[in-house]
């Protein structure tokens, strides 16, 4: 069963909290926050969020076909992942 966009955003918030070891609580992660610039995650952390989201959604994104530079915010990445269900 497909997840709602809100569920995807909530999942990503939770994963960001986990990856940051609680430095960025899920409740403080805004949809317009840039994952790397605002939340302090690095490229490996970004990839981890994406991969965990893929696993949770049961999908596999063609990473070579994605324009990752345009997917900077939580909302942008969540919408992208949601659209690939």
LUMVO-173556 format. One record per atom (N, C-alpha, C, O): residue number from 1; x, y, z; atom name. Coordinates in steps of 0.05 Angstrom, whole numbers, plus 32768, in hexadecimal, padded with zeros to 4 digits. Each point is the difference from the previous one (the first is absolute). Layout:
<nodes>
+-----+------+------+------+------+
!  nr !    u !    v !    w ! atom !
+-----+------+------+------+------+
! NUM !    X !    Y !    Z !   CA !
...
+-----+------+------+------+------+
</nodes>
This chain:
<nodes>
+-----+------+------+------+------+
!  nr !    u !    v !    w ! atom !
+-----+------+------+------+------+
!   1 ! 8011 ! 7FE8 ! 8000 !    N !
!   1 ! 7FEF ! 8018 ! 8000 !   CA !
!   1 ! 8012 ! 8019 ! 8000 !    C !
!   1 ! 8013 ! 8002 ! 800F !    O !
!   2 ! 7FE6 ! 8010 ! 7FE0 !    N !
!   2 ! 8010 ! 8019 ! 7FFE !   CA !
!   2 ! 7FFD ! 8011 ! 8019 !    C !
!   2 ! 7FEB ! 8001 ! 800C !    O !
!   3 ! 802B ! 800C ! 7FFA !    N !
!   3 ! 8001 ! 8012 ! 8017 !   CA !
!   3 ! 7FF7 ! 801C ! 7FF7 !    C !
!   3 ! 8004 ! 8007 ! 7FE8 !    O !
!   4 ! 7FF1 ! 8009 ! 802A !    N !
!   4 ! 7FF9 ! 801B ! 7FF9 !   CA !
!   4 ! 8019 ! 8011 ! 8001 !    C !
!   4 ! 8015 ! 7FF8 ! 800B !    O !
!   5 ! 7FEA ! 801F ! 7FE8 !    N !
!   5 ! 8017 ! 8012 ! 8001 !   CA !
!   5 ! 8006 ! 8008 ! 801D !    C !
!   5 ! 8018 ! 8002 ! 8007 !    O !
!   6 ! 7FD4 ! 8002 ! 8009 !    N !
!   6 ! 8004 ! 8007 ! 801C !   CA !
!   6 ! 800F ! 7FEA ! 800F !    C !
!   6 ! 8012 ! 8005 ! 8010 !    O !
!   7 ! 7FE7 ! 7FE2 ! 7FEA !    N !
!   7 ! 800E ! 7FE9 ! 800C !   CA !
!   7 ! 801E ! 8000 ! 7FF8 !    C !
!   7 ! 8011 ! 7FFA ! 8010 !    O !
!   8 ! 7FF4 ! 800C ! 7FD7 !    N !
!   8 ! 801B ! 8000 ! 7FF6 !   CA !
!   8 ! 8010 ! 8016 ! 800E !    C !
!   8 ! 8017 ! 7FFB ! 8008 !    O !
!   9 ! 7FDE ! 801D ! 7FFA !    N !
!   9 ! 800D ! 8016 ! 800E !   CA !
!   9 ! 8006 ! 7FF8 ! 801D !    C !
!   9 ! 8016 ! 8004 ! 800A !    O !
!  10 ! 7FD6 ! 7FF1 ! 8003 !    N !
!  10 ! 8004 ! 7FF8 ! 801C !   CA !
!  10 ! 8016 ! 7FEB ! 8003 !    C !
!  10 ! 8010 ! 8000 ! 8013 !    O !
!  11 ! 7FF0 ! 7FED ! 7FDA !    N !
!  11 ! 8015 ! 7FEB ! 8001 !   CA !
!  11 ! 801C ! 800D ! 7FFC !    C !
!  11 ! 8012 ! 7FF9 ! 800F !    O !
!  12 ! 7FF0 ! 8019 ! 7FDF !    N !
!  12 ! 801A ! 800E ! 7FFB !   CA !
!  12 ! 8008 ! 8010 ! 8018 !    C !
!  12 ! 8018 ! 8000 ! 8007 !    O !
!  13 ! 7FD6 ! 800D ! 8006 !    N !
!  13 ! 8006 ! 800F ! 8019 !   CA !
!  13 ! 800C ! 7FED ! 8015 !    C !
!  13 ! 8014 ! 8006 ! 800D !    O !
!  14 ! 7FDF ! 7FE4 ! 7FF6 !    N !
!  14 ! 8009 ! 7FEC ! 8013 !   CA !
!  14 ! 801C ! 7FF5 ! 7FF9 !    C !
!  14 ! 8011 ! 7FFD ! 8012 !    O !
!  15 ! 7FF4 ! 7FFE ! 7FD5 !    N !
!  15 ! 801A ! 7FF6 ! 7FF7 !   CA !
!  15 ! 8015 ! 8016 ! 8004 !    C !
!  15 ! 8017 ! 7FF9 ! 8007 !    O !
!  16 ! 7FE3 ! 801F ! 7FF3 !    N !
!  16 ! 8013 ! 8016 ! 8004 !   CA !
!  16 ! 8008 ! 8002 ! 801E !    C !
!  16 ! 8017 ! 8004 ! 8006 !    O !
!  17 ! 7FD5 ! 7FF9 ! 800B !    N !
!  17 ! 8006 ! 8001 ! 801D !   CA !
!  17 ! 8013 ! 7FE8 ! 8007 !    C !
!  17 ! 8013 ! 8004 ! 800E !    O !
!  18 ! 7FE7 ! 7FE5 ! 7FE7 !    N !
!  18 ! 8010 ! 7FE8 ! 8006 !   CA !
!  18 ! 801D ! 8004 ! 7FF5 !    C !
!  18 ! 8013 ! 7FFA ! 800E !    O !
!  19 ! 7FEF ! 800F ! 7FDA !    N !
!  19 ! 801B ! 8003 ! 7FF3 !   CA !
!  19 ! 8010 ! 8015 ! 800E !    C !
!  19 ! 8019 ! 7FFE ! 8002 !    O !
!  20 ! 7FDA ! 8017 ! 8007 !    N !
!  20 ! 800E ! 8016 ! 800E !   CA !
!  20 ! 8005 ! 7FF9 ! 801D !    C !
!  20 ! 800A ! 8011 ! 8010 !    O !
!  21 ! 7FEF ! 7FD7 ! 7FF8 !    N !
!  21 ! 8003 ! 7FF7 ! 801C !   CA !
!  21 ! 7FF2 ! 8013 ! 8014 !    C !
!  21 ! 800A ! 8005 ! 8016 !    O !
!  22 ! 7FDF ! 8004 ! 7FE1 !    N !
!  22 ! 7FEF ! 8011 ! 8011 !   CA !
!  22 ! 8008 ! 801E ! 8000 !    C !
!  22 ! 7FF3 ! 8010 ! 800E !    O !
!  23 ! 8022 ! 7FF7 ! 7FE4 !    N !
!  23 ! 8008 ! 801C ! 7FFF !   CA !
!  23 ! 7FEA ! 8011 ! 7FF3 !    C !
!  23 ! 7FFD ! 8018 ! 8006 !    O !
!  24 ! 7FF3 ! 7FDC ! 7FE8 !    N !
!  24 ! 7FEA ! 800E ! 7FF3 !   CA !
!  24 ! 7FE7 ! 7FF0 ! 8005 !    C !
!  24 ! 7FFA ! 7FEE ! 7FF1 !    O !
!  25 ! 7FF7 ! 8019 ! 8025 !    N !
!  25 ! 7FE7 ! 7FF1 ! 8006 !   CA !
!  25 ! 7FEC ! 8002 ! 7FE9 !    C !
!  25 ! 7FFE ! 8015 ! 7FF3 !    O !
!  26 ! 7FF4 ! 7FD5 ! 8009 !    N !
!  26 ! 7FED ! 7FFF ! 7FEA !   CA !
!  26 ! 7FEC ! 8017 ! 8000 !    C !
!  26 ! 7FF8 ! 800B ! 7FEC !    O !
!  27 ! 8000 ! 7FFD ! 802C !    N !
!  27 ! 7FEC ! 8016 ! 8003 !   CA !
!  27 ! 800C ! 801B ! 7FF7 !    C !
!  27 ! 7FF0 ! 8012 ! 7FFA !    O !
!  28 ! 802A ! 7FF0 ! 8004 !    N !
!  28 ! 800C ! 8019 ! 7FF7 !   CA !
!  28 ! 8008 ! 8000 ! 7FE3 !    C !
!  28 ! 800B ! 8014 ! 7FF5 !    O !
!  29 ! 7FF0 ! 7FD6 ! 7FFD !    N !
!  29 ! 8007 ! 7FFE ! 7FE3 !   CA !
!  29 ! 7FE9 ! 800A ! 7FF0 !    C !
!  29 ! 7FEA ! 7FF5 ! 7FFF !    O !
!  30 ! 801B ! 8022 ! 7FF4 !    N !
!  30 ! 7FEB ! 800C ! 7FEF !   CA !
!  30 ! 8001 ! 7FF6 ! 7FE4 !    C !
!  30 ! 8015 ! 7FF8 ! 7FF6 !    O !
!  31 ! 7FD4 ! 8009 ! 7FFC !    N !
!  31 ! 7FFF ! 7FF7 ! 7FE5 !   CA !
!  31 ! 8011 ! 8010 ! 7FED !    C !
!  31 ! 800A ! 7FF6 ! 7FEC !    O !
!  32 ! 7FFA ! 8024 ! 801A !    N !
!  32 ! 8010 ! 8011 ! 7FEF !   CA !
!  32 ! 801E ! 8000 ! 8008 !    C !
!  32 ! 8010 ! 800E ! 7FF3 !    O !
!  33 ! 7FF7 ! 7FE3 ! 8022 !    N !
!  33 ! 801C ! 7FFF ! 8008 !   CA !
!  33 ! 8010 ! 7FF0 ! 7FEA !    C !
!  33 ! 7FF7 ! 7FEC ! 7FF6 !    O !
!  34 ! 8020 ! 8020 ! 8003 !    N !
!  34 ! 8012 ! 7FF1 ! 7FEE !   CA !
!  34 ! 800E ! 7FEB ! 8010 !    C !
!  34 ! 800C ! 8005 ! 8015 !    O !
!  35 ! 7FF4 ! 7FE3 ! 7FE0 !    N !
!  35 ! 800A ! 7FE9 ! 800F !   CA !
!  35 ! 801D ! 8003 ! 8007 !    C !
!  35 ! 8008 ! 7FFA ! 8017 !    O !
!  36 ! 8009 ! 8010 ! 7FD7 !    N !
!  36 ! 801C ! 8003 ! 8006 !   CA !
!  36 ! 8006 ! 801C ! 800B !    C !
!  36 ! 800F ! 8002 ! 8014 !    O !
!  37 ! 7FE8 ! 8013 ! 7FE0 !    N !
!  37 ! 8007 ! 801B ! 8008 !   CA !
!  37 ! 7FF4 ! 8008 ! 801B !    C !
!  37 ! 800E ! 800B ! 8011 !    O !
!  38 ! 7FD8 ! 7FEE ! 7FF4 !    N !
!  38 ! 7FF3 ! 8009 ! 8018 !   CA !
!  38 ! 8001 ! 7FEB ! 8017 !    C !
!  38 ! 8001 ! 8008 ! 8017 !    O !
!  39 ! 7FFF ! 7FDF ! 7FE1 !    N !
!  39 ! 7FFE ! 7FEB ! 8015 !   CA !
!  39 ! 801B ! 7FF4 ! 8007 !    C !
!  39 ! 8002 ! 7FF0 ! 8013 !    O !
!  40 ! 8013 ! 8018 ! 7FDE !    N !
!  40 ! 801B ! 7FF8 ! 8007 !   CA !
!  40 ! 8007 ! 7FE3 ! 7FF9 !    C !
!  40 ! 8014 ! 7FF6 ! 8009 !    O !
!  41 ! 7FDC ! 7FFE ! 7FE5 !    N !
!  41 ! 8007 ! 7FE5 ! 7FF7 !   CA !
!  41 ! 8014 ! 8002 ! 7FE9 !    C !
!  41 ! 7FFF ! 8014 ! 7FF1 !    O !
!  42 ! 8011 ! 7FD8 ! 800B !    N !
!  42 ! 8012 ! 8000 ! 7FE9 !   CA !
!  42 ! 7FF5 ! 7FEF ! 7FEA !    C !
!  42 ! 7FEA ! 7FF5 ! 8003 !    O !
!  43 ! 8025 ! 8007 ! 7FE8 !    N !
!  43 ! 7FF5 ! 7FF2 ! 7FE8 !   CA !
!  43 ! 7FFB ! 7FE2 ! 8007 !    C !
!  43 ! 7FED ! 7FF5 ! 7FF5 !    O !
!  44 ! 8023 ! 7FFF ! 801C !    N !
!  44 ! 7FFC ! 7FE5 ! 8008 !   CA !
!  44 ! 7FE6 ! 7FFE ! 8010 !    C !
!  44 ! 7FF0 ! 7FED ! 7FFD !    O !
!  45 ! 800B ! 8026 ! 8015 !    N !
!  45 ! 7FE8 ! 8001 ! 8010 !   CA !
!  45 ! 7FE7 ! 8003 ! 7FEE !    C !
!  45 ! 7FEC ! 7FF3 ! 8003 !    O !
!  46 ! 8017 ! 801E ! 7FE9 !    N !
!  46 ! 7FEA ! 8005 ! 7FEC !   CA !
!  46 ! 7FFA ! 7FE5 ! 7FF2 !    C !
!  46 ! 7FE8 ! 7FF9 ! 7FFD !    O !
!  47 ! 802D ! 7FF9 ! 7FFA !    N !
!  47 ! 7FFC ! 7FE7 ! 7FF2 !   CA !
!  47 ! 7FF3 ! 7FEB ! 8013 !    C !
!  47 ! 7FEF ! 7FF0 ! 7FF7 !    O !
!  48 ! 8018 ! 8011 ! 8022 !    N !
!  48 ! 7FF4 ! 7FED ! 8014 !   CA !
!  48 ! 7FE3 ! 8006 ! 8003 !    C !
!  48 ! 7FF0 ! 7FED ! 8001 !    O !
!  49 ! 8008 ! 802C ! 8001 !    N !
!  49 ! 7FE4 ! 8007 ! 8002 !   CA !
!  49 ! 7FF1 ! 7FF5 ! 7FE7 !    C !
!  49 ! 7FEB ! 7FF4 ! 8003 !    O !
!  50 ! 8020 ! 8011 ! 7FE6 !    N !
!  50 ! 7FF4 ! 7FF7 ! 7FE7 !   CA !
!  50 ! 7FFD ! 7FE2 ! 7FFF !    C !
!  50 ! 7FEB ! 7FF5 ! 7FF9 !    O !
!  51 ! 802A ! 7FFC ! 800E !    N !
!  51 ! 8000 ! 7FE3 ! 7FFF !   CA !
!  51 ! 7FEC ! 7FF4 ! 8014 !    C !
!  51 ! 7FF2 ! 7FED ! 7FFA !    O !
!  52 ! 800E ! 801F ! 801E !    N !
!  52 ! 7FED ! 7FF6 ! 8014 !   CA !
!  52 ! 7FE3 ! 8005 ! 7FF7 !    C !
!  52 ! 7FEE ! 7FEF ! 8005 !    O !
!  53 ! 800E ! 8027 ! 7FEE !    N !
!  53 ! 7FE5 ! 8007 ! 7FF6 !   CA !
!  53 ! 7FF8 ! 7FEC ! 7FEA !    C !
!  53 ! 7FEA ! 7FF7 ! 7FFE !    O !
!  54 ! 8029 ! 8003 ! 7FF0 !    N !
!  54 ! 7FFB ! 7FEC ! 7FEB !   CA !
!  54 ! 7FF8 ! 7FE6 ! 800C !    C !
!  54 ! 7FEC ! 7FF3 ! 7FF8 !    O !
!  55 ! 8022 ! 8004 ! 801C !    N !
!  55 ! 7FFB ! 7FE6 ! 800D !   CA !
!  55 ! 7FE4 ! 8001 ! 800D !    C !
!  55 ! 7FF0 ! 7FED ! 7FFD !    O !
!  56 ! 800A ! 8028 ! 8011 !    N !
!  56 ! 7FE7 ! 8003 ! 800E !   CA !
!  56 ! 7FE8 ! 8001 ! 7FEC !    C !
!  56 ! 7FEB ! 7FF5 ! 8006 !    O !
!  57 ! 8019 ! 8018 ! 7FE3 !    N !
!  57 ! 7FEB ! 8001 ! 7FEC !   CA !
!  57 ! 7FFF ! 7FE8 ! 7FEE !    C !
!  57 ! 7FED ! 7FFC ! 7FF2 !    O !
!  58 ! 8028 ! 7FF3 ! 800F !    N !
!  58 ! 8001 ! 7FE9 ! 7FEF !   CA !
!  58 ! 8005 ! 8007 ! 7FE3 !    C !
!  58 ! 7FF5 ! 7FF3 ! 7FEE !    O !
!  59 ! 801B ! 8021 ! 800D !    N !
!  59 ! 8006 ! 8009 ! 7FE5 !   CA !
!  59 ! 801E ! 8000 ! 7FFB !    C !
!  59 ! 8010 ! 7FFE ! 8012 !    O !
!  60 ! 7FF7 ! 8006 ! 7FD5 !    N !
!  60 ! 801C ! 8004 ! 7FF8 !   CA !
!  60 ! 8000 ! 8016 ! 7FEC !    C !
!  60 ! 7FF5 ! 7FFE ! 7FEA !    O !
!  61 ! 8019 ! 8018 ! 801C !    N !
!  61 ! 8001 ! 8017 ! 7FEF !   CA !
!  61 ! 8019 ! 7FFE ! 7FEE !    C !
!  61 ! 8015 ! 7FF8 ! 8009 !    O !
!  62 ! 7FE8 ! 800E ! 7FDE !    N !
!  62 ! 8016 ! 8001 ! 7FED !   CA !
!  62 ! 8010 ! 8019 ! 8007 !    C !
!  62 ! 7FFA ! 8016 ! 7FF7 !    O !
!  63 ! 801B ! 7FE6 ! 8019 !    N !
!  63 ! 800F ! 8017 ! 800A !   CA !
!  63 ! 800E ! 8010 ! 7FEA !    C !
!  63 ! 8003 ! 8018 ! 8003 !    O !
!  64 ! 8005 ! 7FDB ! 7FE7 !    N !
!  64 ! 800D ! 800E ! 7FEA !   CA !
!  64 ! 7FED ! 8013 ! 7FF2 !    C !
!  64 ! 8009 ! 8013 ! 7FF4 !    O !
!  65 ! 7FDD ! 7FE7 ! 800D !    N !
!  65 ! 7FED ! 8010 ! 7FF1 !   CA !
!  65 ! 7FF5 ! 8018 ! 8011 !    C !
!  65 ! 7FF1 ! 8011 ! 7FF5 !    O !
!  66 ! 8016 ! 7FF0 ! 8024 !    N !
!  66 ! 7FF5 ! 8015 ! 8011 !   CA !
!  66 ! 8013 ! 8018 ! 8001 !    C !
!  66 ! 8018 ! 7FFE ! 7FFE !    O !
!  67 ! 7FDC ! 801A ! 8003 !    N !
!  67 ! 800F ! 8019 ! 8003 !   CA !
!  67 ! 8001 ! 8006 ! 801E !    C !
!  67 ! 7FF0 ! 800F ! 800A !    O !
!  68 ! 8024 ! 7FE6 ! 8003 !    N !
!  68 ! 8002 ! 8002 ! 801D !   CA !
!  68 ! 8005 ! 801D ! 8009 !    C !
!  68 ! 7FF8 ! 8008 ! 8016 !    O !
!  69 ! 8014 ! 8009 ! 7FD9 !    N !
!  69 ! 8005 ! 801C ! 8007 !   CA !
!  69 ! 7FE6 ! 800F ! 8004 !    C !
!  69 ! 8000 ! 8015 ! 800D !    O !
!  70 ! 7FEA ! 7FE2 ! 7FE7 !    N !
!  70 ! 7FE7 ! 800E ! 8003 !   CA !
!  70 ! 7FEF ! 7FF5 ! 8017 !    C !
!  70 ! 7FEA ! 8009 ! 8006 !    O !
!  71 ! 8021 ! 7FE3 ! 8008 !    N !
!  71 ! 7FF2 ! 7FF3 ! 8016 !   CA !
!  71 ! 800E ! 8007 ! 801A !    C !
!  71 ! 800C ! 7FEE ! 800D !    O !
!  72 ! 7FF4 ! 802B ! 7FFB !    N !
!  72 ! 800F ! 8008 ! 8017 !   CA !
!  72 ! 7FF0 ! 8000 ! 801A !    C !
!  72 ! 800B ! 7FFA ! 8015 !    O !
!  73 ! 7FDB ! 800D ! 7FEA !    N !
!  73 ! 7FF1 ! 8002 ! 8018 !   CA !
!  73 ! 7FF2 ! 7FE6 ! 8007 !    C !
!  73 ! 7FFE ! 7FEE ! 7FF0 !    O !
!  74 ! 7FF9 ! 8011 ! 8029 !    N !
!  74 ! 7FF2 ! 7FE8 ! 8009 !   CA !
!  74 ! 7FE7 ! 7FFC ! 7FEF !    C !
!  74 ! 7FFB ! 7FE9 ! 7FF7 !    O !
!  75 ! 7FF6 ! 802C ! 8003 !    N !
!  75 ! 7FE8 ! 7FFE ! 7FF0 !   CA !
!  75 ! 8006 ! 7FF7 ! 7FE3 !    C !
!  75 ! 7FF1 ! 7FF0 ! 7FF5 !    O !
!  76 ! 8024 ! 801A ! 8000 !    N !
!  76 ! 8008 ! 7FF8 ! 7FE4 !   CA !
!  76 ! 8007 ! 7FE3 ! 7FFF !    C !
!  76 ! 7FF6 ! 7FF2 ! 7FEE !    O !
!  77 ! 801A ! 8005 ! 8024 !    N !
!  77 ! 8008 ! 7FE3 ! 8000 !   CA !
!  77 ! 7FE9 ! 7FEF ! 8006 !    C !
!  77 ! 7FFC ! 7FEA ! 7FF4 !    O !
!  78 ! 7FF3 ! 801E ! 801F !    N !
!  78 ! 7FE8 ! 7FF0 ! 8007 !   CA !
!  78 ! 7FED ! 7FFD ! 7FE9 !    C !
!  78 ! 7FF6 ! 7FEB ! 7FFA !    O !
!  79 ! 8005 ! 802B ! 7FF8 !    N !
!  79 ! 7FEE ! 8000 ! 7FE9 !   CA !
!  79 ! 800C ! 7FEE ! 7FE9 !    C !
!  79 ! 7FF1 ! 7FF1 ! 7FF3 !    O !
!  80 ! 8029 ! 8011 ! 8009 !    N !
!  80 ! 800D ! 7FEF ! 7FEC !   CA !
!  80 ! 7FFC ! 7FE2 ! 8007 !    C !
!  80 ! 7FF9 ! 7FF0 ! 7FEF !    O !
!  81 ! 800D ! 8009 ! 802A !    N !
!  81 ! 7FFE ! 7FE4 ! 8009 !   CA !
!  81 ! 7FE3 ! 7FF7 ! 7FFE !    C !
!  81 ! 7FFA ! 7FEA ! 7FF8 !    O !
!  82 ! 7FF4 ! 8027 ! 8011 !    N !
!  82 ! 7FE3 ! 7FFA ! 8000 !   CA !
!  82 ! 7FF7 ! 7FFA ! 7FE3 !    C !
!  82 ! 7FF0 ! 7FEE ! 7FFB !    O !
!  83 ! 8019 ! 8022 ! 7FF2 !    N !
!  83 ! 7FF8 ! 7FFD ! 7FE4 !   CA !
!  83 ! 800A ! 7FE6 ! 7FF3 !    C !
!  83 ! 7FF6 ! 7FF9 ! 7FEB !    O !
!  84 ! 801D ! 7FFA ! 8021 !    N !
!  84 ! 800C ! 7FE8 ! 7FF5 !   CA !
!  84 ! 7FF4 ! 7FE6 ! 800B !    C !
!  84 ! 800B ! 7FEA ! 7FFC !    O !
!  85 ! 7FE0 ! 8019 ! 8014 !    N !
!  85 ! 7FF3 ! 7FE8 ! 800B !   CA !
!  85 ! 7FF2 ! 7FF0 ! 7FEA !    C !
!  85 ! 7FF4 ! 7FEB ! 8005 !    O !
+-----+------+------+------+------+
</nodes>
